[in-house]
Amino acid sequence: LMSDSYLQELFAERIGGIRFGKDTTIYKFEKIKRAKAAARKAKPDVELIDMGVGEPDDKAFPEVIAALTEEAAKVENRFYSDNGCAEFKAAAAAYMEELYGVKLDADKEINHSIGSKSALTLLPTCFINPGDITVMTIPGYPVLGTWTQYLGGEVVNLPLLKENQFLPNLDSLTPDQKKRCKLIYLNYPNNPTGASATPEFYDKAIAFAKANKCLLVVDAPYAPLNFCGKPLSILSRPEGKEYAVELHSMSKGFNMTGWRLGWVCGNAAAVKAFATVKDNADSGQFLAIQKAAVKALQNQKSITPQICEKYRRRLAALVETLQELGFAASMPEGSFFLFVEIPKGVKGGRRFANAEEFSQWMITEKLISTVPWDDVGHFVRFSATFVAPTLDEEKRVLDEVKKRLKDSVFEF
């Protein structure tokens, strides 16, 4: 526990105020971390299979690493990049047109970000005053909502229900919520559900934003990892560029998670506001990283399909295994996640009150790590990003998962 000092009375209420550092609540990712450590200690001879990690399992492609090495050696790349270099913006614009059929003005409708998370922290500072509302979806990634609350705004959570294909019902907002709403967060293909948005859903969301004068913030890091047809951008829909900004990332579709690079694109005024706030928050990502990313974006047709196929193949095998065991598993439409409802228990043994209990049991008894979600129903998220450098190793891991789970008879 943090010792009491004069600082204890100075902490802002947004991080807990006088209570900061004294909360003993253990959050789910910390519980998972502790359970994994305990399982490894209890069974040191059994491999722990980590299907909880939500990041690519491989490094960036060789040509991208080579480009970084070359660019890092150039003296002119030592400077601050501020709001980004022209080469990266131009490459992002070409990529958006090539993959999504979206034409963007590289100077006015695109700005680089130090990863999507950074962009999500800054966007509320462009729009949220005390009392304003950001609409979030649950289960989901909370950063835009957290920063909305930091700024005195309010968050309204809309559930992602299986029976609604994990799409939010915007019409369920009250008249007061619609009036005060400024930002609506959408994330497709979705983390954690793996669901994809349809063109019809995006059209409805744009119509809602138009009718209620709010901005759609579409977090699209998984957009290139699409298993059901052509990847979709909301900016490709009629009036999309007027009522939305879309956040893209080098992380998931290019194995560049730790490189921390993405971009915000869409509505020119919103992009300008983001750039203005960003100018007061950071000095831009290292120019060598941006220029290496140009090489990745130019080679997307050879890079991303390989990554996409790997995760599609792994997820298809996981779905088949879980279906054989009685789980209501179905192939996700995108991302590298498989989101499934938990069993009620194991025949003749353990009962599960919620997903957290099931996830802890999976780690302790099966040494398979997953992530529980109890926000709306009881689900666990399997990630296909387990480490397996070769096809033979991938098959071995998947066969081992099947073998361990077949030891139990699940009841649903």
N, C-alpha and C positions, 0 to 999 in steps of 0.2 A: 504494500500500500504506500501511496505517496504521502510523505510526511507533511504535516500542516506547516505552512510558511505564509508570509504576507502575500505571496503569489496566489494562494488558494482563493483569496477573496477578489482577485483580479480577473480570473478566468471568465471568458464570455459565457453567457447562458447557453449559447448555441452548442457548446461542447460540454455542457454540464455545470458550468459555474462553480460554485463552492463544492459540488459533488464530484468534479472532474478527478479521475484517477482512483476513485473509491468504489466504483461499480464492480461488484464481484461476479456479475453475470458472465457466463462462458458462452460465447457465440458459436454457431454451428461449425464454422470452419476451424476454430480452435479445438472444438470437441473431436472433429475428424482427425486433426493433426495429433492430438493426444492418443486417440484410439489406435491410430496407425503405429505410433511409437510403442505402445503397450503390446500390440499384436506382434510386432517384430521381436520384441524382447521375449514374449511368451513362446513364440515359435520361430526361433532364429534360423531353422533349417528350411522353412517354407517361404517361398517367394511371395511378397506382397504385390498384387496386381492393382495398379492405381488407375482406376477409371473415373477419378474425380477431377483430375487436372483439366482445366478448360483452355489449354494453350497447345499449339502445334507441337508435335514431338520431335520435329527435325529442325535443322538449321536452314538458313537462307540458301538459295541455289548458288552454285559455284560462280556463275557469271556476275551475280550481284555482289558476292563477297569480293571478287576480283575488282569490280568497279569501286567498291568502298576503299580497298587498299590503294588503288590508283589515285582516287580523289583525296584521300586523307593525306597523301604526300605532297599535294599542291599547296604552295604557300598562300595562294589567293583564297583558299577555303578556310583560312583561320579566323575570318571575321564573323561578327554576329550576322545572322541571317534575317533578324527581325521578323517581318511577316512573310518570309519565304523567298526563294529564288524563282526567276521567271521560267527556268528550265523545268522545274518540278510542276509548276502550275500548268505549263503547256502540256506536259506528259499526262497529268491528271485529266486535263480536258480531252486529249486524244483518247485516253483510256475510257472515259465516260461515254464518248461517242461510239467507240469500237464495241464495247461490251453491252451498253444499255441503250444505245441510239439516242443519247442525250447530248445536245449541242450547248456548250457553255462558253461564256466569255471568260477566258483565263484570268484577265485582269480584274474583272468586277464580280464574278460569280463563283470564284474559288479562292480559298485561303488555307494554307497548310496549318496543321495543328500538331502539337507534340503528343500524338495519340488521341483516340476518341475520348478517353476518360478526361483528359485535359480540356477538350472542347466542351464536354458536358458540364464541367465545373464553371466554365466561363459564360456560357450562353444565358443562364439565369441573370447574371449581372447586367446583361444587355436589356432585359425585359421586365424583371420582377421587382415590383414595389411591395411594401407591406400590404397584406390583404389580397394580393393577386394569387391566382391558382395555377398550379401546374398539374396536369392530369398524367398520372403514371399508370403502368400496367403491372399487375402482380400475378404470378411470381415474375421477378425481373431484376434488372440492374438498377440500383437506387440512386445513382450519383446526381442526376438532374434534380430529383426530388429533394435530396439532402441539401443541396445548395440553394434550392428554392426556400427551404425552411430557414437556412442560415440567414437569408436576406429578409426574413419576416413574412414570406409568402406561405401559402397553404398547399398541401398535397391532397389530391383526391385520387384514390386507388381504384382502378377498374379491374375486376377479375378476368383472367384468361381461362375460360371454361372449355373443357374437352368437347362438350356438346355444341359449342360455337366455334369449333376448329381453332381454338385458342386465339380468337380475335376479340378485341374489346367492343362492348356495346356503348358507343358514344352517346346514343340517344337516351341512355339511362341517367345522364347528368340532369340535375334540377335546373330550373330557370336561373336561379341565383348563381349556381356553379358555372353555367354557360356564360353568364354575363361577366363574371370575374376571371374566367379562364383566359390565360395568355399563351401558355405552351401546352402542347399535347405530345407526349413521348410515345413513339412507336418503335419497335425493334423486330425486323424481319429480314431473313430467317431468324427465328426467335431463340434467344437464350433465356430459359432452359428447355423450352418445349420442342424446338426443332420445326415448328410450324412456319409456313410461308404466307405472306400476304398475297391476295389475288388482285388483279387489276380493278375488279369491281369494288373490293374493300377500299383500295386507295382512292378510287373515285368518290366513294361515300365520305371518306375522311376529308378529302379536299372540299367537298360540298359543305361539310360541317364547319370546317375552318373558315370558309367564305361566309357562311351564314352567321357565324358567331364571332368573327373578327379575331381569330387567334392563329398561332403559327404552329405547324406540325414540325416536330424535331424527330427525324427518322434516323435512328442509329442503325447503320447498315454494315457493320464489320464482316458479317457472315454472308453478305449478298452474293459474292462470287461462288460460294460453296452451295450450289443449287442442284438438287437431284430431280427436279420435275419441270424440265423445259428450260427456257432462256431466263437468265437472271433478270430480275425486275427492279427498276428504280422508280420511285414515286415521281421523280422529275420528268419521266417519260410520259406521264399521264397529262391530259388537258388541264391547264392552269396549275400544274404541280410546282413549277418554278415560282409562281406568285405566292403560294400559300405554304411552302415547305422549305426547310433546309435539310440536307442529307449529310450524314457523317460517314465518311469512308476511311478505311484503315489498311495499312500495309501488313497488319499482323496475321490475320487468319488465312487470307488467300495467297500469301507470299512467304509464309514462315518467318516473319520479321517482327515478332511480338516485342522483344526487348529493344528494338531499334527506335521505338516510340515515334511513329510518324503516321499521319493521316491527313485528311483535309475536310473542310466544311464547304459545301457547295449548294447552290440554289438561289433563293431570293437575294438579289443584289444588295438591298438595304440591310438585310439581316447579316449578310456576309461582311459588309462594311462595319456594322456595329460590332460583330465578333472581332474583326481585325483591330478595331479601336481599343476594345477592352484588352485584347491579347497583348497589344503594344505596352500596356501597363502591368502585364503579368509575367511575361518572359521575353527573351531576346532571340527566340527562334531555335529550331533544331539545327544541329551541326550541318553545314552545307555539304560535306562529303556524304552524309547519310541521305540527304535529299537527292543528290546527283546519282548516288548508287540506286536509289529507288526509281529514278528515271529508267535505268536499265531494266529493272523488274517490270515496270509498267509497260515498257515497249515489248517485253517478251511474255506478256500475260498469256498469250495463246499456247505457249509451250510450258509455262510454269504452273499456272492455276489448275488446268485440267488434271495434271498428275496428282496434285494435292487433293482435289475434289474426288477423284476416282479412288484414292486410297481410303478416304473416310467413308465413302459410299460402300465400298467393299466390306470394310470392317463392321459398319453399322448393319448391313444386310445379314452378316453372319451372326451378330448379336441378336438381331430380331428373330432369326430362325431358332436360335438356342432358347431364347426366352419364351417364344410361342410353344415350343415343345414341352416346356415346363409349366405351361398354363397361364403365363402372363398375357395380358391383352396388349401385346407390343405390336406396333406398326411402324413401317419405315418412315422416318422423318422426311420432310420435304427439302430440308437444307440444314446447314450448320454441321457440327460434328457431335451432336448430342442426341441421345435416345431417352425419352421421357416416358416412364411407365408407372402405372399405379401399383402400389405395393400389395403383397398378399396379406390376408388376415392373420396368417400364422403358418407354422410348420406342423404337419400331421403328427400328433402324439407329443408335441413339444411346445416351443415358444410361440406366444401370441404377440402381435404388434399393434400397439395403440396408435402409432403414427409412423411417419416415414423416418424420423430421426432414430427411433428404436430399431427399425429394420436396417437402416444404414449402419448403425453401430454393430448390430448382429452380423451383418455381412463382413465387416472388417474383422471383428473378433473371431468369428467361427470359420469364415471362408477366406479370410485375408484378401478380400476384394473391396476396394474403396469406391464408393459412389457418393453423390451429394443429395441429401434429402430436401424436399420442398413440401412444407405443410401449410403454405399460405392459402391455397385453394384446392381442397382435396389432399390426398396423401400420395405423393409421387417421389420416385428417385430418378436422378439424372445420371445415366451412364455416358461417359465421354469416350470417343474412339481414338483419343490422343495418347493412349498408353504407348510406352516406348517399345518399339519393335523395328529395328533397322532394316531387316530383310523380310521377304515374303515368307520364308521358312519360319522365322522367328515370330512373325505375326500369326501364322497358323498355329504354332506351338502355344502362344498365349491364349488364343481363342479356344483351342482344344482344352487347355487347362481350366479356363473359366467354365466351360461346359461340364467337364469332369467333376469339378468341385460342387457345382450347383445341383447336378443330378443325384448327389448323395441325399438331398432333401426332397420331401414331397410337400409342395406348397398348397395351401388352401386359400381360395379366393372368395 
